[in-house]
Amino acid sequence: MEILWRKSSKSSGAEGNNCLELAEHGGEILLRESDNPDVVVRTTRAKLRAFLGGAKEGEFDDFA
């Protein structure tokens, strides 16, 4: 089965390769950097939801 990667419409760079891509496969959420697609991080929906919630609340703003 082919993995269908999605990236944000806010991706930047000349070729849109300055972004994170996400996909769902085999019950897991997969993340990768578009400029290094061979490295894939696997997580669950619950863990991704917790991370996104923290990001929306500004918990990681000091990294940007």
N, C-alpha and C positions, 0 to 999 in steps of 0.2 A: 504494500500500500504506500502510495506517495504521500509525503508529509507536505501539507499546505501551510507555508509560512506566511504570517501577516506582519506588516510593519506599520507604524504610525504615519499618518499623512503629514506629520510634522518632521519627518526624517529630513536631515540636511546632508550637505555634501554634494559635489558635482554629479555624482551618480546615485544619490540617495543612499549611500552606504555608511552613513554616520548614525546608526540607529540600532536598537534591539529589535529582534523579530521574535514572535511567539507563535506557537502551534499547539494543537491538541493531538495527542497520539497515544493509543493504548491506555487510555484513562489517566495519562499524565499531561501536565503542561510543560512544554519545552521552550527554552529561551536560548537565543544565541545572538552574537554580534554579527552584523551583516558583513563586516570586513574580516571576520575570522569564523566562518560558518562551520568549521570542523569541530569547534568546542561547543558542546550543548549541555546546558544545565537543565536538570529535570526536577520538577516540583509537583505539588498537588494544588488543586483549586483552592483549598482552604488556606494554604500557606501563601499563595499568590494574593488571595483576597486580603489577608492580614497585612502583607507588605504594601499593597496598593492603598489600603486604608491609612496606614501610617504615612505614606507619601502624600496623600491628599491632606492630611492634618499637619504637614510640614515637619515631620520628625527627622527628615533627612536633608533639609534645606541647607545645612552647613556643609554638605558634600558638593553642592553646586556652586 
